[in-house]
Amino acid sequence: MENTKFLLDEDEIPRKWYNIQADLPTPLDPPINPATKEPVKASDLEPIFPVELIKQEVSTERWIPIPEEVLDVYRLWRPTPLYRAVKLEKALKTPARIYFKWEGVSPPGSHKPNTAVAQAYYNMKQGVARLATETGAGQWGSSLAFATCLFDLDCTIYMVRVSYEQKPYRRILMETWGAECIPSPSNRTQFGKKMLEADPECPGSLGIAISEAIEDAATHEDAKYSLGSVLNHVLLHQTIVGLECKKQFEMADDYPDVIFGCVGGGSNFSGACFPFVADKLSGEKPELRAVACEPKACPTLTKGPYTYDHGDTAKLTPLLKMYTLGHEFVPPPIHAGGLRYHGDAPLLCKLVKDGFVEAAAYHQNEVFEAAVLFARTEGFVVAPETAHCVKAAIDEALRCKKTGEEKVILFANSGHGHFDLAAYDAYLTGKLIDYEYPAELVKQALAKLPK
Ligand SMILES: *Cc1c(COP(=O)(O)O)cnc(C)c1O
């Protein structure tokens, strides 16, 4: 009988995060201040981020110790299990071995609290009283609400108005953890007021909500801003996933040939694969493949150019070097809301550019088909975001069936889909539309890139 899961003891939770900046063949291109066109200085960031997170953002130390208080909260749900998907393998009749690392066991149901808890802790240590952030469908907002609640911080969440009105469950979750959830655009900020004056019915967007949260933090002495993906320190905190996973592969006496993960801003995929990609960078595992999976409707890594762009629509953030579809890109309304970002994490983009990480894109119907097969074999109903890498893993396993290869496949199972059942319903009743983002619209959005 094959083992179905590999469990670590609580005292085996890694004590340090892995910083891949220490091992890059060439350094990351710095973020640029759009006003001065010079690299961003630490002091530019201090109004919105605590000093310790700014240090982590630029650090090239390979290992960064995880504070005891953060480990103490991680223990609520970490270490998370590594599963061998034996029933899925049988259903596919593949000689491949399929593993998945399951982050759906955290209280908010995804990998996001791995960074939310660390960010809330460093802000609390610096005496910050309140965090402001944005959320789309509410996955990040609920994770930060959970984390701030445990460290006694107040939390203000600007939630895209359409989601606020149409998706109440994650809002209720945020409020249960004591956060204040405000539909964006709101009259709390100058930027929000401007948007509402222009259009009182404005449905909002992630770009607008980011601008409101940053303005809130920048204009209140006791408040700071928090971001759930993209930045180096966020990817750093997520490496706890891959570090645990490496220990679990030792228990299994195995090692992945290929790692798949879904990519919105790039945090869960990078967190799961960077500790393994380290072995590729060092030359120890030259054959290892890591594949970033994204929607065809928002094909950042597969169709975008690698260039400097703004992180948000209102151009408040520094210019980041990344693959991008342009900061004015408005993706079609696919159900994997967490994968609708126009750019991706600079660290991940650089590894793609340098050939250490690959990318692939999928349509939503094929993605949900894979998620339903997974639910009917392994039981877990995964988030629509995660479903993208389930599809990739199944495709690889079927390829192995043809060739007879006994490849070892790992995918990052980033979260459950219990708040996304309407999306499953749309798939099951044949109402899901496949969007291929037209090359013409990508071209138009790219014309607005900063020079
Ligand atoms: C937010 C989210 C994602 C996408 O964000 P990344 O930063 O790319 O990881 C993926 N899966 C789940 C379950 C999410 O909540």
The ligand as a Tripos MOL2 file, in Angstrom:
@<TRIPOS>MOLECULE
LIG
   15    15     1     0     0
SMALL
NO_CHARGES

@<TRIPOS>ATOM
      1 C1         -4.6600   34.5370   -4.0650 C.3       1 LIG1
      2 C2         -4.5890   33.1320   -4.4720 C.ar      1 LIG1
      3 C3         -3.7770   32.7040   -5.5470 C.ar      1 LIG1
      4 C4         -2.9810   33.6340   -6.4250 C.3       1 LIG1
      5 O1         -2.0210   34.4300   -5.7850 O.3       1 LIG1
      6 P1         -0.4640   34.1260   -5.8550 P.3       1 LIG1
      7 O2          0.1760   35.2940   -5.2040 O.co2     1 LIG1
      8 O3         -0.0580   33.9830   -7.2930 O.co2     1 LIG1
      9 O4         -0.2220   32.8690   -5.1010 O.co2     1 LIG1
     10 C5         -3.7220   31.3490   -5.8210 C.ar      1 LIG1
     11 N1         -4.4420   30.4520   -5.1230 N.ar      1 LIG1
     12 C6         -5.2220   30.8220   -4.0910 C.ar      1 LIG1
     13 C7         -5.9920   29.7740   -3.3520 C.3       1 LIG1
     14 C8         -5.3330   32.1710   -3.7230 C.ar      1 LIG1
     15 O5         -6.1100   32.5320   -2.7060 O.3       1 LIG1
@<TRIPOS>BOND
     1     1     2 1
     2     2     3 ar
     3     2    14 ar
     4     3     4 1
     5     3    10 ar
     6     4     5 1
     7     5     6 1
     8     6     7 2
     9     6     8 1
    10     6     9 1
    11    10    11 ar
    12    11    12 ar
    13    12    13 1
    14    12    14 ar
    15    14    15 1
@<TRIPOS>SUBSTRUCTURE
     1 LIG1         1 GROUP 0 **** ****
